């Protein structure tokens, strides 16, 4: 979704360029690479806050099932 919207915005901006500036702009050829890099960065930024939350929920659910025995696997996972 991010990739499609970024390509659309960049394409719209390139249509507004004059012919002289479009010919001298070699950066337009790197549009797909830049969009992929931005989309990957956005995904990693999402994972930055989502992964700790996911781990906390998993430890909570494991604690409900096995009780205090969840401490050892949690410590091993955090240490390794």
Secondary structure, DSSP 8 states (H G I E B T S, - for coil): -HHHHHHHHHHHHHHTS-HHHHHH-GGGGGHHHHHHHHHHHHHHHHHHHHHHHHHHHHHHHHHHHHGGGHHHHHHHHHH-
